[in-house]
Amino acid sequence: MTFFIIFIGAFGLSILTTVFVRGLARHFGVLAEPGGRRLHKKAVPLLGGVALFIALVLIVVVLTSFGWLPGSHIKAKYLVGIIAAAGLLSFGGALDDRYELKPWQQFIWPFLAVLAVIVVGIGVNYITNPFGGLIELNKYIMTAVWIDGIPYKLTILADIFTLAWLMTMTYTTKFLDGLDGLVVGLTVIGGLVIAAVSLMREVAQPDTAILALAIAGVFAGFLVFNIYPARIFLGEGGSTLAGFLLGILAIISGGKIATTLLVLGLPLFDAAIVIIRRLVRGKSPFGGDRSHLHFLLVDSGLPQRSVVLLYWFLAALFGISTLILPGPQKVTAIGVALSLLLVILAGALIMQKRNSIK
């Protein structure tokens, strides 16, 4: 019952903050105008990242006041780091929503956000080997600086892996944010799956489940206004915050990298293919175009809602599989997700070509 109340509480707070920020965006003219690769037909408020950030801060304060957080796996300093990082993403995203920053300027804020959580000690010290045992990443340690006689150390491999993992997750949802409700719904699913995994007997991390449910509830409340036709967009801050938080949950839930990969497997592989294609063509990997799978499916004739539901269904299907499958079979499931992407991509390209001929 407590877990349900946490989800509903986060849901309600998010609705209130979204209504408030939506009004601010309209008042200050921070709007996404139609045109280009955008599918909407009228101006839609941005600053979704600000709404999500405020709701996240409020629910963390409530959970802390009731003693539900911090816990044995989520230390107080972790919460400070997560809130600080979310604030950086929200602030940088708001700047981009208002002034349309260049790609290198956009990159600064996710990079600083990742550094913020690494500084407070959040990191991937080991990865569970699906075929048995652990892959340790904290073997190589060096002292970076001494302050008042206290050494501050770097776990080189762990910090590099954490940086790469969180930046990958952050940019996956950033690239994916092209259809109403797509990223937000996937974040809700990802949060619920990680919460369920955290409550499994062999994992037993109720505090991680609480934070995951809070994040899922915050995004579920925002989804009320972001579902097609969207009345507010995630914006830069919201689209990056989604992947970043899922990446953080994967780390603090005990290195559940495979679980998160299965939930976001389709968009992650799609983003990798698009980046490679852009590099081969001599284009910037951070540029915007309609080469992503979700755009190709829409251009092939599928309705927006159908494409979004397809992504949600596959994310839920693969996510639920993590609750059932043992380690080695999760690797197989990731392979299935990649194969499915290639099949859907090929079908979308064929349908798009046929439509263009007609």
N, C-alpha and C positions, 0 to 999 in steps of 0.2 A: 504493500500500500504506500509506503514511504517513497519508493521509486516512482510510482505513478504520480504522486503529488509533486515531486520534483520536476518531472516532465511537464505537467500541466502548469505549474508555477512559472517555469521558464517560458512556456508557450504564451501565457497571458502577458508577462512582462514584455516580451518581444512584440506582441501586437500593439501595446501602448507606445513603445519607443518608435516603432515603424510609422505609426500614425503621426507622431510628433515630428520625426525627421522628414517624412514625406512632405509635411507642410512647410518645413524650413527650406527644403530643396526647391519647392515651388516659389516660395517668397523671394529667395535669392537667385532664382533663375538657373539653378544647377540641373539642367535637363538634358536628356539624350534626344537629340533631334533625329527624325527619320532620314533615311538615305544611306548610301553605301551598302555595306553588308548587313545593316540592321533591317529587320523585317517589320518592325512596328510602323504604324501609319500616322502617329501623332507623338508629340513631345511627351516623354515619360521622365518623372523625377529620378535622379541618381542618389548618391550618398547612402546606399544600402549598407555599406560597411560601417558607417557611423551608427546606424540604428542597431545593427548586430552587436557592435562593440559596447554600446551603452547597456543593452539588455544582458550581455555577458557579464559585465561588471556588476550589475545589480543582482543577478542570480548568484554570483560568487559571494557577494557580501551577505546575502540572505543565508546561503548554505554555511558560510563561516559563522554567522551569528547563532545558528542553530547547532553548531558543533558537528555538522556532517562533513565538513572539510576544514582544515587539511586532514590527511589520514596517513596510514603507514606507508603507502606507496606514492601519495601526492603530498610532498612537504610544502610548508608555507612559502618557502622561497621559490618553489616551482610555480605556485599560483601567482606570485609577484612577477616572475619572469614571463609567464603566459599572458598576463594582463598587459604588461609593458610591451610585449611583442605585438599583441593585438592592437594596442594603441598606436604603435608605429605604422602598422599596416593600414589602420583606419585613417590616420592623419595623412599619410602619403597617398592613399587612395582618394581622399577628399580633394587633395591638391590636383590630382590627375583628372578627377571628375570636373573640376572647375576650370583648369588651365590646360588640360591635355598635354601632359608631360611627354618628353621624348623617351624612347625605350630605355636608354641608359639611366635616365632620371627615375623612371619607374622601378628599375632594378634595385636602386639604393635601399628602398624601404623594406622589401622582403629580406634582403641581405642583413640589414641591421636587426630585423626581427629575429632571424635565426641566431645571430650572435648573442642577442639578449637572453635567449633560453639556454644557449650553451654556457654562458657565463654563470647562470644559476645552477648548473649541474645537470641539466636535462640532456641526455645523450644515449646513444645506442652502444652499450658496453659489450654486448654479445648478441649474436643472432642464433636462434634455434635452428640447428641443422635438421631439415625435414627427414633425413635418413638416419638421424640419431646423434646425440651429443650437442655441443655448443661450439659456435665459431666465435672465439674471443677477440674483441677489438681493443681491449684496454691493456694490452701487454706493454706497449711502448709509451712511456710517460716521460715528459721533460718539464722542468721547472721554468715557467715563463718569466716570473718576477717575484721578488721578495718584498712584502709590505709589512712593516712593523714586526719583522722576524718570522712572518708567516709565509710559507711558500705557496704560490698559486700555480698550479700545474696544468699542462695540456696532455690529454690522452690523444695522441696524434691520430691514429687510425679511427678511433671512436668519433672524434670531433669532425674529421673530414667526412666520414660516412654520414653523420648527423646533418652536416651542412648540405651534402649532396641530396640526401633523402628529403629534407624539408623543402629545399628549393625546388626539387622535382615535383613534389606534391602541390606546392604553392602554384607553380606555373601550369600544372595539369588542369586544375580547376579554372585558372585564369583563361587558358586557351579554350576550355570547354564552354565558357559562359557565352552562349550565342542564342539559346532558345529559352523562352520564359519558363522558369521553374526547374530547369534541367539540373543545374549545379546545386541549387538549394535542396531539391528532393534527394539527390544522391548523398548530400551531407547528412540529411536526416537518417537515411538508411544506414550510412556508415557509422554514425553515432550509436544507433540502436543495435547494430551488429556487434560493435566493440563492447557495448554495455552487456550484451548477452554473453559474450565470450568471457568478460571479466567476472561474471557471476557463476561461471562453471566451476564445479567442485575442484578440478585440478588447477584452476587459476586463482580463484578466491580473492578477488580484489574489489570489494564493495565500494571503496572510495573512488576507484577508477570508473566504476559503473555509474556512480553519482555524477561525476564530471561529464562523462559521455552522454548521459541522459539530459543533463542541463544544456549541453551544446546542441543535442538533437532537438530539444524543446525550443531553444532560441531560434533555430533555423526553421522549425515547423511553424512557429508564429509568423515569421517573415514570409513563409511560403503562401500564406493566406492572401498576401498582396502581390506576390511574385508569379503566381500561377497564371497561365494564359487566359485572357490578355493581361499582362503585367501592369500594375498600377505604380510600381516602383522597381527599379533595377538594382542589382547588387553593386554595380559600379566597380571600379578598380579595387577598392578596399574590401568589399564583400567577396568578390571572386577569388582574391588571393587568401583572404582569411579562411575561407572554406577548406581549401586543401591544406593550409598550414595547420589548422586545428585537428584535422583528421590525421595528419602526419604526427603531431604531438601525441594524440591519443594512442596511436600505434606504438610509440616509444614507451610511454609510461605504463602501458598495459602489459609490458614485459616483452617488447620486441615483436609485436604481432604484425610484422611487415607483410607476411603472406596474406593475412586476413584483409588488410587494407588494399593490397594489390588486387585481390579478387573483386572487392567492391568497386574499385576504380580501374580495373584492368582494361576495359574497353576504351575509355577516354585516354588512359595513360599510353597504351600502345598506339592509339590514333595520333596523339600528340607527337610521339617519337617518329612516326612515319612522316607526318607533315613537316617536322623540323628537318629531317633528312632530305625530303623532297625540295624544300626551300634552299638548303645549303647546296645541293647538286645544281640547282638553277641559278646559284649565285645571289640569292636573295637573303635578307636578314631573317634569322629564325624567329625573331620576335615580332615580325610584321603581321598585320591582320589581312586575312583573305577568306574565301569561302571554300577552302580545300579540306576543311575538317569533315569527318564522317557525318556529323549531325546536319551540317549544311548540305552535303551531297544528298542525303536522304530526303531533305525537304525539297531540294531542287529536282529530285527525281519524281516528285509528285505526291509524297506522303505528307499528311497534315502535321503541323507542329506538335499537336497534342499526341499523336500516334508515335512520333519519334521519341518524345520525352518519356512516354509510358514504356516504350521498348527499352530505353536505357534504364529506367527505374526497375523494370521487371528483371532484366539481366543482372543488375547490381544486387537486387534482393536475392535472386536465385543463387548467384555465386557466393554472396555473403552468408546465406544460411548454410551453404555447403561447408563452410569453415567450422560450423558447430558439429558437424557429423564426420567429416573426413579426417583421417590421420595425416601426419606430416607428409609422407611421400605422395599421397594422393592429392594433396593441395598443389604440389608442383604440377601434377598432371592436369588439374583443374585450370591452373594458370595457362598451361599450353592450350587447353581447349578454348579459353577466352581469347587467346591470340588467334587461333584458327578461325574462331567465329567472327572475329573482327575482319579478317581477310576475306571471308566469304561474303559478309554484309557489304564490305567496301567494294568488292568486285560487282556485286549485284546492283549497288547504288550507281556505280559508274556506267554500267550497261543501260540501266533505266534512264539515266540522265542523257546518255548519248541518243537513245531512241526518241526521247522527248524533243531533243534539239533538232533531230531530223524531221520530225513531224511539224 
